[in-house]
Amino acid sequence: MRLFWWHHGIERRAAEIEDPLERLRYLRQTAGQPAKAISVLKWRLSPDFWKAPQFWKARRTWIVLSLVVLTAAAWRPGHTTSRSVNAIKPVLQRPPLLPSLMGATATPGPNTVWLVETRDGVENYSNGLRIDNKYAVSNEPREKYAVYGYGKTDLGIVDWKTTPSGIVYHTTESHLAPFEPGQNRRLVRIGTLVLDYVQSKRCYHFVIDRFGRVFRVVNETDRANHAGNSIWGDDKGAYVNLNDSFLGVSFESATAAEEEQAPTATPAQIHSGRVLTEMLRAKYRIPASNCVTHGQVSVNPGNMLIGYHTDWAGVFPFAEMGLPDNYGAAPASLFAFGFGYDASYVQIAGNRVWQGLLQAENRMQRQAAVAGVTPSKYKASLQQRYREITTALKAKSPGKEKGDEIER
């Protein structure tokens, strides 16, 4: 009971802090984590960072080379000196604010990865991916789903889609045996039990076992019960409750906090996850920014907080999957629908999500300023919009949007 009141006091105090940086500082300190990263992040996001002598000194060579390259590129008939100077200005005046999101891989073309053959129920692809279909089952067909625009006060539907827009990565949260040769029988037996359960509940589209074997569970034409109450957004708009709009890929593993050193996926799983991601992105034209984790998209409508489920909340190997570090992306749940976060989420997710949380907070405050209302009032209007959207979803498909996320 004492612990409950301690957490309650933290959340109440955090809610009173308007400045997102100060709120994160407070939550981080109360969670027992170092606050050094806060000051570093605040310094790097401030305008003074780009004016600091050490910044320009460290990058003097890079800047000189950039000027030479840009000047050479601009020097050709029909280009004047003034145009060349204008081309250089953005390099000096607008440094990249989101280095963690640079280098995002382009969406692969439909012929990048292709099915070579199917033999004995196993699909073989051109990039080395093998998918075993022995557990494949059908579920409810994927319905046409809405994409919700930003800055709207009503449902604000801007598009309708029928093919998957993204991938959500999960862990099975199952019992794990030590991954070593002497445990082979236990590893196989536990993996079989996991697949039997996942198949019976239609939990995911794909499961990658500890040996790196990829099993199709729910056919891609159908929805899987993997995301439940969830939100993600891209440049087109926001997706609400991702069972219809995103594919579910689960690694046979369990949630691990940032500070835990033990790997949460085997090297074989990492390899298989990468080639599976390549195939799905090529087949459905999925952008890299829409390949995210359950811990990033899961929300709790009861208390309007993100992180109801925390699998892969802060330790997913994006780089090993050939993806940008999407932990730096601003969650649409915060800036589009007014959700918040608590000390527990900050502690579990760790440092990698801070930039995304800060971006979302700042974006919501800018939107409130444009609307001419206080951030708290604007946040309340966003939450009301979310409730209207979920009410409409439940009316459209009774029973589907409530309790369809499997508790493991």
N, C-alpha and C positions, 0 to 999 in steps of 0.2 A: 504494500500500500504506500509506503514511504517513497519507493522508487516511482510509483505512478505519479504522485504529486510533484516529485522532482522533475519528471519529464513534462508534466502539465505546465509547471512554472517556466520551463525553458521555452516551450512552444508559445506561451502567452507573451513572454518577453520578446521573442523573435518577431512575433506578429506586429509588435509596436514599433519595430525598427523599419523606417521607410527606405533608407539607403541600402541597396542590395549588397554592396561590398561589406558594409558594417554588419548586415544580417548574417552573411556567410562567415564573417570573422567570428561573430558571437557563437553561431552554431558549431563551428569548427573547434573553438576553444572548449565549449561545454561537452563536446564529444571526446575530448581528450586527445585531439590531434594537434600537431604543430601549426601555427598560424603564419609561418614564414612564407608559404606559397601565396598567401593572400597579399602580402606587401609586394612581392615580386610581380604578381599579376596586376595589381592596382597600378604599380609603377609602369609596367609595360603597356597598359591600356591608356595611360594618361598622355596628354599632348607633350608634357615635358620630356618624356622618354625619347621622343624622336628628335628633340633639340639638344639632348645631352651630348657633351664632347666625346664621351667614351663610345656612344653609338656611332657617331660619324667617323671617329678614328678607326674603329674596328671594321667599318665598311667602306673606307676611303677607296681602297683598290677596286672594290666591286662597283662603286659609283662611277669612278673614272672609266672603267671598262664599259659600263652601261652607256655612258655618254658617248664614247667612241663608236660603239655599235649603232646606237640610235642615230648619231650624226651621219655615219656612213650609209645607213639605210635610207635616210631622208635625202641624201645628196644625189639627186638625179634630175634631169630636165623637167621643168614644170613645178619644182619645189623651191620655195623662197626661204630665206633665213628665218623669217618670222614664223613660218609653219614648222620649221625644225625646232625652234625654241618651244613652241606650243606642244610639240610631241614629247619634249623632254620634261616639261613641267610636272606631269602626273607622277613621274618617277620620283621627283624630289618632294612633292607636296602631299602625295597620297600613298604612304607606305602601307603594305598589306596589314590589315587588322586581325586577320584570322590565319596565322601561319599553320595551325594544326589542320586546316581544311584544304590547304594547297596540295596540288598533285592528285586530286581526285581522278580516278580512272574514268575514261570515257565509256559511255554505254556501248558494249560490244554489238557488232552487227549480227543479223540472224544466221549468217553462214560461218561465224567464228568457231562455234562448237556444234557438231552435228552427230546424230545417231548413226552409228556404223552398222550395227546388227543387233538382233535380239536372239539369244540362244539359250535354251533351257530356262526361260524365265528371267534371264539376266540381260540387261541392256548395256551395250558397250559403246562409248562415245569417243570422238576423235581426240579429246584431250586426256584420255586415260581413265575417265570416270566409268565406274561400273555400278549399276543400280540393280539390286535384287528385288524382284516383285513378289516373292513368296508370301509376303504379309499384306499385299495391296488389297484395299477394299474401297468400296464406294461410300459416299456419305450424301448429305443434302447438296444438290447442285448449287454452284456459286451463283448468287443472284446479282443483278445489276446493282451497283453501289454508287453512292454519291461522293463527290469531292466538294468540300465546303470552302468557300472563299474567305479571305481574311478581311477584317475591318467591317464585318456585317453585323447588323442588329437582329436579323431574322435568320431563317435557315440558310439563306445565302448559297444555294447550290450552284456551282459554276460548271460542273461537268458530271457525266455519268459514265462509268466504265464497267467492263465485264471481265477483263483479264487481270492477273495479279499485278499490283503496282510496286510491291516490295517483298522483302524477306525479313522475318523476325527469327532471331536465333534464341534457342532455349537450352536449358539443361533438363534432363529427365528427373532430377532430384531423387534418384534411386540409390539403393544401397550399393556401395562400391567395394570390391575386393582389391587387394594389392595387385598392381599391374606388374607381375613377375612370372617367370616360367612355371614355378611350382603351383601357381594358382589357376592354371588353364581351365580345369574342369569347373571351378567355381565361376570364373569369368564367363565361360560359355553358358552355364546354367542361369546366372543372373541376367545376362543379356537376353536370353530366350524369354525369361519371365517378364522383363521390361517390354519386349516387343509384343508379347501376348496381351499385356495390359493396355499398351498404347493402341493396339489394333482394336480391342474391345471398346475403348472409349473414343476412338477416332481423334486422338489428341493432336497429331502432327501430320504433315505431309511426308516428311522424311525423318528418319532416325539414323544417326551415325554411331555404331557401337564402338567399344574401346579398341577393337582391332582395326578400325577404320572402314569397316564394311558399311555401305550405304543401302538402306532399306526404304523402299517406298511403302508408305502406310496408307494414307488417304490419297486417292487420285487427284491430280492437280486440277481437274475440271470441277472438283467439289470443294466445299469449305471444310476446314478442320477446326476442331474445338480448342484452339491453341492460345488465343489472345484475349478473349472476353472483353472487359472494359479496358479500352486502350485507345491511344491517340498518337498519330504522327503527322508531320506536315512536310511538304516540299514546295517548290516554286509554283506549282499549280494550285495548291490549296491543302486543306487538312483532311485526314481520313479518320473516321470515328468508328471504333470497334472493328478491329482489323481481321476478323475471321474471314470475311468475304474478300477483302482487298489485298491482304498479304499472305504469302506462303509461310508455313511454320517448319523450321528445320531445327531438330533437337539433337544435342550431343549427349550420349550416355555419360552423365557426369552429375555433379552437384554444385550448388552455389558456393563460391569462395569469395571472401572479402578481399579488399585490395592488399591488406597487410599479410595475407597468407602467402607463403612462398611455394607451396605445393602446386604443380600445374593442374589446371582443371580440364585439360584435354591432352590426349596423347599425341605424339608426332604423327601417327597414322591418321588420327581424326582431323588434325590440322590440314594435312594434305588432301584428304577426301572432302573436307569442308570447302577448301579452295576450289577444287575442280567442280564440285557440285554448284557452288556459287557462280562460277564461270558459265556453266551450262544454263542455269536458270536465268541469269542476266541476259544471255544471248537469246534464249528462246522467247522471253517475255519483254525484252527491251527495258529491263529494270535499271534505273540509275543507281550509282554507287551510294548516293546519299540516302536511299531508301532501304539500305541493308543495315538493320539496326537490331538491338537486343531487347529481350522482354523487359529487362529492368529499366530501359529507357522509355518504353511505350505504355507500360502498365499504370493504370490510375485507379483511385478509389473514390467513386462518386459520393460515398457516405461522408467522408471528411474533406473532400476536395484536395487530396494530396496525391502526388505522383509516387511511384515506387511501391505499389501494393504487392507486386511480385518483384523480386530483386535478382533473379538469375541473370548472370552476365551484366550486373549493374555497373561494374567498373573495371573488369579485367578481361574483356573479350579481345582476342588477338586480331584486331582489324588488319594490321599490316600483313600478317601471315596469310590472311584471306585475300590479299590483293586489293584491299579497300582503304580509303582514307580513314583517319581516326574520327568516326562520327560522334564520339563523345563530346566533341567541340561544337556540335550543332545545337542551335537553340530549340528546345522542345516546344512544339506548338501547343501542347497541353497548358503551358504557362502563359504564353503571349496571346493565344487565340481563344482560350476558354477559362482562364483565370485560376488554374490550379496552382497549388503551392507545394512546398517540400518541408520536411522536418529534419531534426538533428540526426535521426537514425539513417535517413536516406543519404545525407551528406557524408556520414561516417562510412557507410557500406560502399557507396559509389567511389569515394576517394577524389583525389585531385583532378583526374582527367575530365570530370564533368563540370568543373567550376566555370570554365569559359562559356559553355553552353548555357548554364543557369544565369550567368551574368548578362549574356546577350538577350536572353528571353525577358529578364526583368527590365533591362533598359529599353527594349523594344516596346514592352507594354506601357512603360512610363511615357515614352514618346507618343504612343497612340493616345494615351489619356490627355496629354497636353494638346494634341491636335483636336481632340474632341471637346476640349475646354472643360474637363471635369477632373476631379481628384483621382489619383490612382486607385484608391479604395472603391470609389463609386464606379469607376470604369471596370475594375475587376469584377464587381458584383454583376454588372451587365453582361460580361463575358460568361460568367457562371450560369446566368439565366439562359443565355443562348444555348449553352451545352445541355441544360436540362430539357429545353424545347426540342433539340435534335434527338436526344436519346428517347424522349417520349414518342417522337415520330417514328423512330426505328422500331420500337416495341410495338407500336400500332400496326406497322407494316408487316412484321414477322413475329407474332406473339410467341413468347417462349424461347426464341432464338437468342435474344440479346440479354437474357437473364440466366445466369447459372450455366452457361455453355462453355465456360473455361474450366478445364479439369483441375481439381485440387489434388495435388500429389503429396 
